[in-house]
């Protein structure tokens, strides 16, 4: 039997094209998605990568062959596909490899209403069907094939986002946006059109070869151009989107990055003003400041594992109004519990434009602690190294340990989390403390054990 373990990940399909997968396999994924969802119709979209249109169309053919009607929305951001899935009440497939290099592509799948599809919610069954068909041949087509039609939802997507955040009375803002040659270049002009915004566009040309820099703003080197542009133009704020534009990173007027935890806290406070007493989800590597701000604003904070499928499941279970991850994924109940960096960006623009001070001053109240950022270590024995770290801290005075996701060790003055990567031989370390000196000390202590 063919082995798809290299490309079917915990939350999506992702691999090198055509080495690991191609259009013929995409067609089988389309048929499997149709069969597992049992839907009579689905919606499909794709990003700007050179391989995306062909893969997307092959997937549509595979689904249509089993009698499913397919609505193609063409070029879109991932959150635009989630919008279509929610608005049209259809299962959806987004062809993107997000921030991965140009030779990669992938599929993010959801059920109707943008509900996530992961290993436990259909992806394992989809993989098993495709593996079987790779051995035995394509499934028997339906007596009547489904239709494939096109629909443009960009204007509707923009209107929906704008209906959720009031930007009509903000002061004029100069906003630098680095789209990284990704889908932000497609969505940002429509979403911000007509607002009191002086847009400074960077790398808006859709180009899946990423000629300027990787479309991964989580890596500080990919923010350098935006930081320089903000300083050069005197912009009030800088926004950086990843390749499929579902994540948004923020740079202040000095060109300094704003912690995604601070953005989570800011948006949480705004959402709680609309929905008093609401529940806010945050993953376990967001700052202490997030649950503090939630409590100060009368909300209930719920801590979860890292990863969009966990956040979305907890959002649905708890009825949470908002969720944030330190990777700059932001989830909204008003957006079918799905993640949308664009909506988070609109909240930040509304908050900034609704007062006279600079962004650095606005976010100071939400950014209260020193942090290391995520530090990756390549290790052959992830479990063994993590166990050694646990042994070093277990039983120490004032120390608590939990294993909700990896190992979290905490005291009254600092905490760290050490997690194994799902896809690479890495251990990921995040440290936070009340002062930078303690962050450095704990970071060095843990890394000495991890890298021994």
Secondary structure, 3 states (H helix, E strand, C coil): CCCCCCCECCCCEEEEECCCECHHHHHHHHHHHHHHHCCCEEEEEECCCCCHHHHHHHHHHHHHHCCCEEEEEEECCHHHHHHHHHHHCCEEEEECCCCCCCCEEEEEEEEHHHEECCHHHCHHHHHHHHHHHHHHCCCCCCCCCCCEEECCCHHHHHHHHHHHCCCCCCCCEEEEEECCCCCHHHHHHHHHCCCCEEEEEECCCCCCCCCCCCCCCCCHHHHHHHHHHHHHHCCCEEEEECCCCCCEEEECCCCCEECHHHHHHHHHHHHHHHCCCCEEEEECCCCHHHHHHHHHCCCEEEEECCCHHHHHHHHHHHCCCEEECCCCCEEEHHHCCCECHHHHHHHHHHHHHCCCCCHHHHHHCCCCCEECCCEEEECCCHHHHHHHHHHHHCCCCCCEEECCCCEEEECCCEEEEEEECCCCCEEEEEEEECCHHHHHHHHHHHHHHHCC
